Amino acid sequence: MTNVSKDQLLEIYKLHAELADRVSQRREGANRLYVSLLSGFFAFLAVLLQFGSGETSTSAILLFSGIIGMAISGSWYIIMVHCDSFLPTTQYGKICRS
């Protein structure tokens, strides 16, 4: 770096810290969404299994719920692993590694 003053370095540091905080908040929000989805799904499943589902067999319910649970968990994994591609880059590079 050539002729960068301490004030400019401090501003760059503040910018990077703020961007890292925003990424963390975005990930936290995504995690909260998926935890809520899975919690609601398992609560619905527990009520369905406890009070019966009419003519539908328990094994069919468990198979269907397993597929839905894996789909929700898989989408969470894809969002968390590939967050780099969803975030903009700055002139200093990507800031997703938090």
Secondary structure, DSSP 8 states (H G I E B T S, - for coil): --S--HHHHHHHHHHHHHHHHHHHHHHHHHHHHHHHHHHHHHHHHHHHHHH--TTS-HHHHHHHHHHHHHHHHHHHHHHHHTHHHHS--BTTB-----
